[in-house]
Amino acid sequence: MFTGLIREMAEVEEFRGNFLTLKSEYKPNIGDSIAVNGVCLTVVKQNGNTFTVEISPETKNTIALENLKDKVHMEPAMKLSDRLEGHIVQGHVDTIGTIVKIEKLSNATDYHIKIAKKFIKYIIPKGSVAIDGISLTVNDVNNDEFRLTIIPHTLKNTLFRTYKVNTRVNIETDMFARYLYHMFSKEKTLSWYQIDSIMANY
């Protein structure tokens, strides 16, 4: 599990085949889980100030591979003792979104992101979404796109400062929205006991 708070901008040293090597101040151990641009990956090699993670073929077919260059977002897995400041992020990318509009405001920047319609049901106004691993709040949701407002601090310290119209990004929808949709779509009616049991799990 992750929080969606980027701990470091790691530098891509090499991306060859299924192996991505990163340089960072953080020193993970072999077997550790690391979120790279929002993708949960396992450390398979550690060498001084670099480490290597392995990307499966299925993951390569799901994520925006073209962004695994130069700098990437990096977050180590959350510890049980950590304070949860973002939202619960699994590191399981649902789909790729495309930035279709960028609007500069007086003290922030709006990004409009388009995704496949089958995933829009998991995007909730004022709910949470992870964009390339960053925990963000959704402002508006339309037929097949949603709007985010990015504050200057986030813009300065993440890859959002490099994003342009047509940039593709990794999208992880809110875990609770997915779970609840799945459970309620399977049941035509639910008793109060069932609803209470569901809510008790969260």
C-alpha positions in Angstrom: 0.0 0.0 0.0 1.0 3.6 -0.7 -0.3 7.1 0.2 0.1 8.9 -3.1 2.6 11.3 -1.6 5.7 11.4 -3.7 8.8 11.1 -1.6 11.5 11.6 -4.2 12.0 12.3 -7.9 14.2 9.4 -8.9 16.4 9.4 -12.0 16.1 6.8 -14.7 19.5 5.2 -15.3 18.4 2.5 -17.7 15.3 0.9 -19.0 16.0 -2.3 -20.9 13.7 -5.2 -21.5 11.7 -5.8 -18.3 14.2 -4.1 -16.0 14.1 -0.4 -14.9 17.2 0.9 -13.0 16.8 4.1 -10.9 19.1 6.3 -9.1 17.8 7.8 -5.8 18.8 9.0 -2.4 16.4 6.4 -0.9 18.0 3.0 -0.5 15.5 0.1 -0.8 16.3 -3.5 -0.1 15.8 -6.4 -2.5 12.2 -7.5 -2.3 10.9 -4.1 -1.3 7.8 -2.6 -3.0 8.3 0.7 -4.7 5.7 2.8 -6.5 7.2 4.3 -9.7 4.9 6.7 -11.4 2.1 5.0 -9.5 3.1 1.5 -10.4 3.9 -1.0 -7.6 7.1 -2.7 -8.5 9.5 -5.1 -6.7 13.2 -4.3 -6.2 15.2 -7.2 -7.7 18.7 -5.7 -7.5 20.5 -3.1 -5.4 23.8 -1.5 -6.3 25.1 1.4 -4.2 23.0 4.4 -5.2 20.9 2.6 -7.8 18.3 -0.1 -7.7 16.5 -2.2 -10.3 12.8 -3.1 -10.5 11.2 -5.6 -12.8 8.1 -4.8 -14.9 5.9 -7.7 -16.1 4.6 -7.9 -19.6 1.0 -7.3 -18.4 2.1 -4.2 -16.5 3.9 -2.9 -19.6 0.7 -3.3 -21.6 -1.3 -1.2 -19.0 0.9 1.8 -18.2 2.4 4.8 -20.0 5.8 3.4 -20.7 7.0 6.5 -22.5 7.2 8.4 -19.2 9.8 6.0 -17.7 12.6 8.3 -18.6 14.6 11.2 -17.1 12.8 11.7 -13.8 10.0 9.6 -12.3 7.8 9.8 -9.2 8.9 7.4 -6.4 7.3 6.3 -3.2 8.3 3.5 -0.9 5.6 1.2 0.5 3.7 2.6 3.5 4.5 1.3 6.9 1.7 0.5 9.4 3.2 3.1 11.7 3.1 5.9 9.0 0.5 8.7 9.1 -1.9 8.5 6.2 -1.8 11.9 4.6 -2.9 11.2 1.0 -5.3 8.3 0.4 -4.9 4.5 0.2 -3.2 3.8 -3.1 -2.5 0.2 -4.2 -0.1 0.8 -7.0 -2.4 -1.0 -9.4 -2.9 1.1 -12.5 -6.4 0.8 -13.9 -6.0 2.6 -17.2 -4.1 5.4 -19.0 -5.5 8.9 -19.1 -4.8 11.6 -21.7 -4.5 15.3 -20.8 -6.9 17.1 -23.1 -6.9 20.6 -21.7 -4.7 22.7 -19.4 -6.0 26.0 -17.9 -3.8 28.3 -16.0 -5.6 30.1 -13.2 -4.4 33.0 -10.9 -3.0 30.7 -8.3 -3.4 27.2 -9.7 -3.6 25.1 -12.9 -6.6 23.0 -14.0 -5.9 19.7 -15.9 -8.7 18.0 -17.8 -7.9 14.2 -18.2 -9.8 11.9 -20.5 -10.2 8.2 -19.8 -12.1 5.2 -21.2 -15.8 5.5 -20.4 -15.8 2.2 -18.5 -13.5 3.6 -15.8 -15.3 7.0 -15.4 -17.8 5.4 -13.0 -15.0 5.0 -10.5 -14.1 8.7 -10.6 -16.2 10.6 -8.0 -16.5 14.4 -7.6 -14.5 15.5 -4.6 -13.2 11.9 -4.3 -9.6 10.8 -4.7 -7.6 9.6 -7.7 -3.9 8.8 -8.2 -2.2 10.3 -11.3 1.2 8.8 -11.9 1.2 7.9 -8.2 0.1 11.4 -6.9 -2.9 11.5 -4.6 -5.2 14.2 -5.9 -8.8 15.4 -5.4 -11.2 15.3 -8.3 -13.1 18.5 -8.9 -15.6 17.7 -11.7 -16.5 14.6 -13.6 -18.1 14.6 -17.1 -19.0 11.9 -19.6 -15.4 10.6 -20.2 -13.1 13.1 -18.5 -12.5 14.8 -15.1 -10.9 18.0 -13.9 -8.1 18.4 -11.3 -6.8 21.6 -9.8 -3.0 21.6 -9.2 -1.5 24.0 -6.7 1.9 25.7 -7.3 3.7 23.4 -4.8 2.5 20.2 -6.5 3.3 21.7 -9.9 6.8 22.6 -8.9 7.7 19.3 -7.2 6.2 16.7 -9.6 6.1 15.8 -13.2 2.9 17.9 -13.7 5.2 20.8 -14.6 6.3 18.9 -17.7 2.8 17.6 -18.8 1.3 19.0 -21.9 -1.9 18.4 -23.9 -1.8 14.8 -25.2 0.5 13.6 -22.4 -0.5 10.2 -21.2 -0.6 9.4 -17.5 -1.2 6.4 -15.3 -4.6 6.4 -13.6 -5.5 4.5 -10.4 -9.1 5.1 -9.4 -10.2 5.1 -5.8 -10.0 1.7 -4.3 -13.2 2.1 -2.2 -15.1 3.3 -5.2 -14.1 0.2 -7.1 -14.9 -2.2 -4.3 -18.3 -0.7 -3.5 -19.3 -0.5 -7.2 -18.3 -4.2 -7.6 -20.3 -5.3 -4.5 -23.4 -3.2 -5.2 -23.5 -4.1 -8.9 -23.7 -7.8 -7.9 -26.6 -7.3 -5.5 -30.0 -6.0 -6.5 -30.9 -5.5 -2.9 -28.9 -5.3 0.3 -30.1 -5.7 3.9 -29.0 -3.2 6.6 -27.0 -6.1 8.1 -25.1 -6.5 4.8 -24.5 -2.8 4.5 -23.3 -2.5 8.1 -20.9 -5.5 7.4 -19.5 -3.8 4.3 -18.9 -0.5 6.1 -17.3 -2.3 9.0 -14.6 -3.4 6.7 -13.5 0.2 6.0 
